[in-house]
Amino acid sequence: MTDLICRLCSVPAVSGNEQGLAQQIADMIKPHCESVHIDSLGNVIAFKRGAKPAVKKVLIDAHMDEVGLIVTGINHDGSLNFATVGGINCEVLLARRVRVNGHAGVIQSKPIHLLSADERKKMPKKESLTIDIGARDKESAERAVSLGDTVCFESGFVRFGNRRIKARAIDDRAGCAILIDMIIGEIPYDMYFSFTVQEEIGLRGARTAAFAVEPDYAIAVESTTAVDIAGVDEAKQVCNLGGGAVVSFMDGSTMYNKQLYDAVRSLADSRGIKWQPKRGNFGGNNAGAIHQSRGGVMTMSVSVPCRYLHSAACVIDEDDVISSRRLVAALAECMADGNI
């Protein structure tokens, strides 16, 4: 699974520009599915036969897109103006290596010895930053990039420490890897899988995918913020690396069904699957769109805890991925046979 996450994280797929990754995922899963298609919005929707027909229709979802930037202007000196795509804090942008339409770039940052005393006390505004792609002037920059080109972080995949992984776009390539691993293997019941677009800018792909599939139950497989780092109160850490799969009872886009939440907790305990509750009402994910589709869908979110989310250096624990994979599979089976 770690090798699969590495492969997925190597493909740029900023929201609105997921076509390359969508095609790669479709090609990977086609030999294992009854049907695979890419809809008009760009979602990959697959149906896989299981050992038995499902009593209830289940959709398992993970989003393909990642946060990034988009080129909004080209200046006379060849530098690029940009806007953020998705939620990105300014502090993770300064002097960051990026890739624009295949070209290397660096987000410009004034050197510290040229900063005034007042400037050193506050973070610059995103609007004041530009991207340097090594162009001599506006004309040479225009030959390399165009307005509307998306920009992704440049960051390698690294295994380090005690079974930790660092990469960009782990949100939500870890979820995509879990779905692909399930599809490649054997499943007990027929199931639907969706790899959706534009989650980072408004849960858009999941809304159309769920409308098309019309599931009875759904699982949003995500990566969620872990803030178990120095200087953060325990009550605000949300979840912990190494603590197992994260199960939500509420977040910024969904109030999860209490009976379903309790059933998932009991299921994890009975199967010996390591899990933890998401502590606090933070963030949101595709469950917010799926559970409101058509007449309503019973939806649960299972997430991999991830430090430094929405940055070039997301960090996860390999064992948490395994726990999340086990819980998603167990939950999907119970949903499909109507026993939850």
N, C-alpha and C positions, 0 to 999 in steps of 0.2 A: 504493500500500500504506500509506503514511503517513496518508493521509486515512481509510483504513479502520480503522487502529489508533485514530485520534482518535475516530471514531464509536463503536467498541467500548468504549473507555475511558470514555466519557461515561455508560455505563449501569451503575448500581450492581448488583452481583451477589455479595454476601458469601456465603460457603459456607452452603448450606442455603436460600438465597433467590435462586436463579439463574433463576427462571421468566421474568422479563421479558427477560433477555438471550437465553435459550434460544429464546423465540418469535421475537425479532428475527432471530437467526441462521437459524432454520428458514425464515422468510419470505424471507430473502435468497437462500438456496441452492436452494429448491424448484424454481425454473424451470430449474435446471441439473442436476438429479438425477433418476435413475430412481425413487428412493424416499427419503423423509425422514420420520422419526417421532421423537417424544419419548417415551422409555420411562417406566416408573413411578417411577424414581428421579429423572428430570429430564434425563437425557442426551439430546442430539440425535445421532441415528445416521443417516447418509446413505450411499446407494449411488449411485455415478456410473458410467455406462457410459464406457468408453474406446474408443479406435480398435480394440482387439482384446480378446478375453477373456484374463484373466490365467491364467498357468500356476500361480501360487501366490497365495493370497488374502492381500491386504495391508490392514492397518488403520493409518490415520494419525490420531493423537490429539492434542488440545490441551484443556486444562481451562479452563472458563469462570469458575470462582469466583475470588474475591479474598479476601485477609485483611481483617479488620475487627473490629467489636465487636458485642456484643449486650446489650440492656438487661436487667438482672437485678433492678432495684429503683428505686422512686421515693421520694425523701426528702421530709420535711415542707416543706422550702424550695423544692421543685420541681426540685432537681437529680437527676440520674440516676446510679445505680450501673450498672456494666457489667462484662462479662468479655470477654477477647480471643477472637477466632475465628481460629485459625491462629497462626503464630509471629510475634509483634510485640514488639520491645524497648520498654521503658518510655520511653527517651529520645526516641523518635519520636512520643510521644503528647502530651507537655507543651505546653499552650497551642495545640493543633492544632485547626483548624476541621474540623467534621464535619457530616454530614447524617443526621438521625434521622427516618425515616418522612416524608421530605419537608421536615422542619423544620431550620433552621440551628442549629448548636450549637458550643460551644467546650469543650474539655477543660480543666477548671479547673487552675490552677497558682498556688501561693502566690508573690507578688512577692518579688524577691530581697531587698529591704530589710526584709522581715519574717522572713527565714530566719535561724535561729541559725547560729553558726559551725560547729556539728556538722552541721546540715542541709545546709549548702552543700557539704560534702565527699562526700555520698552521694546517690544517685538515690532519689527516693521510690518506694514500692511501688505497683504497679498498683492494689492494693486500696484505696489511699488517695485515688485520683483519682475525680472525678465529672464529668458532662457538664452544662453550663449551656445550656439551650435558651431562656432568657429568661422562664421561667415565674415567676409571683409566688409560687405555693405548690403543694402537692401536687395539689390539685384541678384547677388549671389545666393542670398538666403531664399529668395523667391524661386530660384531654380531647384532648391532642395525640399522646401516645405510649402504648404498652402494653408490658408485659413480653414479651420475646421479639422485639421489633422489632430489626432489624439496623441497624448504624451503619457508614457508609462515610466514608472521608476525603473532604474537600472540597478538590479540587485541579484546577486548570486544565491544559489541554493546551498545551504551549509548544514551539515550535521555537527552538533557540538554538545559538550557537557554530557549529562546523564539522559540520553535518549531525547534530546531537544533538536528541533528543526528551525532554521531561520530562512525566510524567503519573502518576496513580495507576493501579494495576491493570494495568500493562504485563505483569506476571506474572499471567495468561498470555494477555492479549489480543493480544500480538505473535504468539504461536503460533496463536491463532484466526484472525488476519488472514492468515497464511500458508496455512492450510487453505482459507479462503474464496477466496483468490486462485487456488489450484489448482483448486477446484471450478468457479469462474466460467470458467476457461480450458479448454483442451483437454488431455486426458491420454492417454497411449499405451495404457494398459490399464485394465480395470475395477478400481475401488478402493472401499474403504469408508473413511468418515471419521467420527470421533466427537468431539463437543464435550461434555466430561464435567464432572460436578459434584463438589463436595466433595473436591477434591484436597488442599486446604490443611489438612484435618482428618483425613487418613488414606487418600488415594488410593481413595476409595470408589466413585465413579462409574466409573472406569476398570476396576475389577474386574468390575462387572456388564456393561459394554459389551463387553469382550473375551470374556467368557463367552458372550454372545449371538452375537457375530459369528464366533467360532471362527477367527481368522486363522492363517495359517502364519507370517507375519512382521508386525511392527508397528514403527512409528516414533513415539516420544513427542516432540512438538515443544514446547519449553519456553522459559522465560526463566531464566537461571541467574546466580548471584551473581558480579559482577565487583568485586573489591576493589583495583583498580589506582589507589589514592589515596595521598596523602602519609602517611607514617608506617607503612605496611604493608610488611613484607618481601616481596620478589618471590615467595618460595616459598609465601606464604600469600595471594597475590592471586587465585588460582583461575583467572581469565581476564582478558582485557583488552578494553576497548571499542576498536573499530576492528581487532581481531585476526581477525575473521571468525567463522564458525559454530563453536560449541563442540561437540566430540565427546567423549563420556564413555567411559572404560574401567572406571570403578567409581564408585559414590556410596553414600550411606547406605542405599539400598534395593535396589540392583542391582549384581551383578558381571556385566558385559557379556561376551558370548562373544568370546574373543580373536580368533578367525578373522574374525568379523563386524566387529569393531573395526578390524582390519588392512585388511579389504576396503574399509571406508568411507574410511579414510585414503588408500588407493591410488586410489579412485574420485575423491575430491576433487582430488588432485594431477593425475590424468589429465585432468580437466575444467577445470582452472585455477580451481577454487573456493577462495577464501580460507577457511582453517579453523584451529582451534587445539585442542589437547587440554585437557580440564578437569583442572587441576592440583590433585590432592588428592581425598580421599574426603569430600566435603562435600555436605550436603543429600540430596535424593532427589526423585523425581518419579513420574509414572504408570507408567513402565517397571517400577517395583517390583511393581505389581499385575498389569500385563499379562503380563509374562514368566512368571508363575506360574499363569496361567489354564489351566483344563482340563489337558491333557497337557503344557503348556509352549509358549511362543511365542518364537521368535527375535526379540529386540527390541533396538532401538538408540535412543539419545536424541540429538537434535540441538537445540541451544539457542542463543538469542540472549543474548549477555552483557549484564547489566543492573546498573548501580550503584544502591546504596541500595534494594535489593530489600525488599519488605514494608514500604514506607513510602509517604507521600503524594507523594513526589517521585522515582519511579523514573526512571532515565536510560539511554537506549540510543542506539546509532549506527544511522542509516538504512542505511548500507552493510552492517552486520552482518545486518540483517533480509534484505536482498537475497541475501547469501551463504547464509544459512540456508535461504531459499526455494529457491535453486538446488540446494543439497545435498539437501534433503528430496525434491525432485522427481526428481533423478538416482538417489537411493538407492531410492525407491519403484519407479521403473521397473525397476531391476536386480532388486529383490526379486520384482516381479510376473512377470518373464519367467524367473525361476529361475536367473539368472546371477550369483548372489552366495552 
